[in-house]
Amino acid sequence: MLTDHTDTKELKKRAMHLLAEDIRRLRKANGLTLAGLSERLGRSVGWLSQVERGISLPTLADLRALAGQFKVPVSFFFQPQCENGEDLPGVVRLGHGRRLDTSAPGVTRELVSPHLGGSFTMTRTTFEPGASWTRTGGRRGEDAGQILSGSVELNHSGQQNLLETGDSFTVSEGEAHWRNPGAVPATILWISAPAGC
């Protein structure tokens, strides 16, 4: 019985640690300081520092506020990074990635890298027929991708290309626009550097 209690305590401690890491990585990926994010949330720097160190546990209302700041669904914070205890750190199994918000109708993004930290992130992005998404001109860094299925129109620097299954792209500056002109969903393996949402 003592072992079950100890195992439960360890699982809770691990979950709290993963949550703390997620929040810290999201803050850094969005270029925010502790002071900057705490001001946006209306909370103290000390509280946020304790949350990021796994000392304090944010409430559901706090997680909603954090999700709003980072443009991720609240469920992002509740999804385990690893479903299989035997997997190596960094392994994400098909269908176990965490959902990211796009604010674009018909476009879904699943995080397929283990987290939003590091020098890049990978997502599996799906465009329903007719759906589109625009990268704003203010985005710094590089976006690259390979079309896994379907086709996508890419408009960048006044030029347009139709990209089909197997084609790839890189966009490093300026505004870019992607749209699925086809009758079937289009899926892209998307890489963004530096890491971010």
BELJO-V795419 format. One record per residue. N is the residue number from 1. RES is the residue in one small letter. PHI is phi in radians with two decimals (NA if undefined). D_CENTER is the distance of its C-alpha to the mean C-alpha in Angstrom with 1 decimal. Layout:
N&RES&PHI&D_CENTER + N&RES&PHI&D_CENTER
This chain:
1&m&NA&38.8 + 2&l&-1.05&37.9 + 3&t&-1.11&35.6 + 4&d&-1.05&33.6 + 5&h&-1.12&33.3 + 6&t&-1.12&32.3 + 7&d&-1.07&29.7 + 8&t&-1.11&28.2 + 9&k&-1.06&28.2 + 10&e&-1.15&26.4 + 11&l&-1.11&23.7 + 12&k&-1.12&23.2 + 13&k&-1.09&23.2 + 14&r&-1.12&20.6 + 15&a&-1.09&18.3 + 16&m&-1.16&18.9 + 17&h&-1.11&18.2 + 18&l&-1.11&14.8 + 19&l&-1.08&14.0 + 20&a&-1.04&15.4 + 21&e&-1.10&13.4 + 22&d&-1.00&10.0 + 23&i&-1.14&11.6 + 24&r&-1.09&13.1 + 25&r&-1.14&10.2 + 26&l&-1.09&8.3 + 27&r&-1.06&11.8 + 28&k&-1.17&12.6 + 29&a&-1.11&9.6 + 30&n&-1.66&10.8 + 31&g&1.17&14.3 + 32&l&-1.83&15.8 + 33&t&-1.50&18.7 + 34&l&-1.00&19.6 + 35&a&-1.11&22.3 + 36&g&-1.11&20.2 + 37&l&-1.23&17.7 + 38&s&-1.10&20.6 + 39&e&-1.13&22.5 + 40&r&-1.09&20.0 + 41&l&-1.48&19.9 + 42&g&1.28&23.6 + 43&r&-2.11&23.6 + 44&s&-1.39&25.3 + 45&v&-1.09&24.0 + 46&g&-1.06&25.7 + 47&w&-1.09&23.9 + 48&l&-1.11&20.4 + 49&s&-1.05&21.6 + 50&q&-1.15&22.8 + 51&v&-1.11&19.6 + 52&e&-1.22&17.7 + 53&r&-1.70&20.6 + 54&g&1.37&20.6 + 55&i&-1.56&24.0 + 56&s&-1.95&23.3 + 57&l&-1.80&21.3 + 58&p&-1.21&19.7 + 59&t&-1.34&21.2 + 60&l&-1.06&19.5 + 61&a&-1.11&20.3 + 62&d&-1.10&18.6 + 63&l&-1.13&15.3 + 64&r&-1.10&15.7 + 65&a&-1.13&16.3 + 66&l&-1.12&13.3 + 67&a&-1.03&11.1 + 68&g&-1.11&13.1 + 69&q&-1.16&12.7 + 70&f&-1.66&9.0 + 71&k&1.00&8.8 + 72&v&-2.21&7.1 + 73&p&-1.23&9.9 + 74&v&-0.99&12.1 + 75&s&-1.05&12.0 + 76&f&-0.94&8.5 + 77&f&-1.37&11.0 + 78&f&-1.85&13.6 + 79&q&-1.58&12.3 + 80&p&-1.16&13.7 + 81&q&-1.33&12.2 + 82&c&-2.42&15.4 + 83&e&-1.40&17.8 + 84&n&-1.94&20.6 + 85&g&-1.07&22.2 + 86&e&-1.59&23.8 + 87&d&-1.27&20.7 + 88&l&-1.20&20.2 + 89&p&-1.02&17.4 + 90&g&1.68&14.6 + 91&v&-1.54&15.5 + 92&v&-2.15&13.2 + 93&r&-1.37&15.6 + 94&l&-0.93&15.5 + 95&g&1.50&14.4 + 96&h&-1.87&12.9 + 97&g&-1.25&9.2 + 98&r&-1.62&7.1 + 99&r&-1.37&7.0 + 100&l&-1.98&5.0 + 101&d&-1.45&7.9 + 102&t&-1.98&9.7 + 103&s&1.02&13.0 + 104&a&-2.11&14.7 + 105&p&-1.01&17.1 + 106&g&1.44&17.0 + 107&v&-2.05&13.7 + 108&t&-2.09&11.1 + 109&r&-2.23&7.7 + 110&e&-2.05&7.1 + 111&l&-1.22&5.0 + 112&v&-1.88&8.5 + 113&s&-1.48&8.5 + 114&p&-1.16&9.4 + 115&h&-2.83&7.3 + 116&l&-1.66&5.8 + 117&g&-1.62&9.5 + 118&g&1.51&12.1 + 119&s&-1.55&13.2 + 120&f&-2.71&10.7 + 121&t&-2.21&7.4 + 122&m&-2.10&8.2 + 123&t&-2.29&7.3 + 124&r&-1.79&10.2 + 125&t&-1.89&10.9 + 126&t&-2.04&14.0 + 127&f&-1.89&16.5 + 128&e&-1.21&19.3 + 129&p&-0.90&22.7 + 130&g&1.47&23.1 + 131&a&-1.28&19.5 + 132&s&-2.51&18.3 + 133&w&-2.59&15.7 + 134&t&-2.10&16.6 + 135&r&-1.55&15.2 + 136&t&-1.26&17.2 + 137&g&-1.13&19.8 + 138&g&-1.40&18.5 + 139&r&-1.18&15.4 + 140&r&-1.73&16.4 + 141&g&1.93&15.6 + 142&e&-2.14&15.5 + 143&d&-2.06&13.8 + 144&a&-2.43&15.3 + 145&g&-2.88&15.3 + 146&q&-2.26&17.8 + 147&i&-1.31&18.9 + 148&l&-1.49&19.1 + 149&s&-2.77&21.1 + 150&g&1.37&22.7 + 151&s&-2.51&23.0 + 152&v&-2.44&21.3 + 153&e&-1.53&23.1 + 154&l&-1.98&21.8 + 155&n&-1.94&23.6 + 156&h&-2.70&23.5 + 157&s&0.95&26.3 + 158&g&1.35&28.6 + 159&q&-2.12&28.4 + 160&q&-2.23&27.1 + 161&n&-2.29&26.5 + 162&l&-1.67&26.1 + 163&l&-1.84&23.9 + 164&e&-2.06&24.6 + 165&t&-0.80&23.6 + 166&g&1.69&23.5 + 167&d&-1.28&23.3 + 168&s&-2.38&20.7 + 169&f&-2.57&19.9 + 170&t&-2.44&19.0 + 171&v&-2.26&18.7 + 172&s&-1.97&19.1 + 173&e&-2.73&20.4 + 174&g&1.36&21.3 + 175&e&-1.32&20.2 + 176&a&-2.44&19.4 + 177&h&-2.36&19.4 + 178&w&-2.03&18.6 + 179&r&-2.57&20.5 + 180&n&-1.60&21.4 + 181&p&-1.50&25.3 + 182&g&-1.50&26.0 + 183&a&-1.72&27.0 + 184&v&-2.19&24.4 + 185&p&-1.03&20.6 + 186&a&-2.01&19.1 + 187&t&-2.12&16.2 + 188&i&-2.19&14.7 + 189&l&-1.48&13.1 + 190&w&-1.97&11.1 + 191&i&-2.13&11.0 + 192&s&-2.13&10.2 + 193&a&-2.36&12.3 + 194&p&-1.17&12.3 + 195&a&-1.01&8.8 + 196&g&3.13&6.8 + 197&c&-1.56&4.7
